Structure formats: C-alpha cells, structure tokens
C-alpha cells in the first residue's frame, strides 16, 4: 500500500513531490530490504519511467535512488542475479529516441555500477559489449553520457584485479 502511494505521488505536478517520492522509495527499501526485494522490479521500472520528466532535479533523484538501491541489493555473487533487474529497464530507456531519457538512463547506470558494494564482477562484465554497441549505434544520441558508465566499469574491474 505504501509503495502504491509513492508510485501515485510521482504523478503530482509539483517537482518537489516527485523528487521526494523517489527518495522515499529508496528509504523504504533500505528500512525493509527483504520485504521490498520482491517488488524491486516494479520499483526500478517506476524510477526509470520518471526519467522522462523534463526536470533535471527529478532525473538526479532517479540517479540517487538507483545508486542507493544498487548499494543495497548488488552485493557480491548474490548481487549478480539482481543486476538484470536494474539494467533491463535502463537499457530499454536507452533505446528510446529521446536524448534526455537516454542521458538519464546512462547516468543511472553509472551510479548503479559505482554504488554496488562488493560488485558482482561477472554480471558487470556482461554490460561492456552492450555499452560498446550503444557507442557505435548512430541512433543513440547520448554517447557522452555513457562515458561515466565506461569509467565506473573500468574502475570496478581494476579494483577487482588489484584486490585479488
């Protein structure tokens, strides 16, 4: 019921309400992680849907929420199974013909990789070919926004090499 209220409040015309409802989604997941995990697909899809908002503050709130959720759910080997829940809607958003949505999805993905604690390296390595494909795609308009994703992925891989 609380999730539905937060989902509905994102449709409010006031930007502050949209931003706060996104922040509260990540707070709710932080407080009730196991209970919220079963709704994670819907939560991430809702956050990604908010990337269509023209306000940069709402997009920043989306990025921060994805980062907070990533830090909580993408941990170690078990987090590898959860990566798909994050990247599927983000890659779908990158496929839209809207530069703002593509850029927002790219920054969310960079934040997801950056905030993952004890990152699931094999799952993140699978992202690299898809990112390269987007960089070579003429229809993808937000190529510059993908560079932080590449930087975050390379940092994670380098850290794993030196820590092993």
C-alpha positions, 0 to 999 in steps of 0.5 A: 500500500505504501509503495502504491502511494509513492508510485501515485505521488510521482504523478503530482505536478509539483517537482518537489513531490516527485523528487521526494517520492523517489527518495522515499522509495529508496528509504523504504527499501533500505528500512525493509530490504527483504520485504521490498526485494520482491517488488524491486522490479516494479520499483526500478521500472517506476524510477526509470519511467520518471526519467522522462520528466523534463526536470533535471532535479527529478532525473538526479533523484532517479540517479540517487535512488538507483545508486542507493538501491544498487548499494543495497541489493548488488552485493557480491555473487548474490548481487549478480542475479539482481543486476538484470533487474536494474539494467533491463529497464535502463537499457530499454530507456536507452533505446528510446529516441529521446536524448534526455531519457537516454542521458538519464538512463546512462547516468543511472547506470553509472551510479548503479555500477559505482554504488554496488558494494562488493560488485558482482564482477561477472554480471558487470562484465556482461554490460561492456559489449552492450555499452560498446554497441550503444557507442557505435549505434548512430541512433543513440544520441547520448554517447557522452553520457555513457562515458561515466558508465565506461569509467565506473566499469573500468574502475570496478574491474581494476579494483577487482584485479588489484584486490585479488 
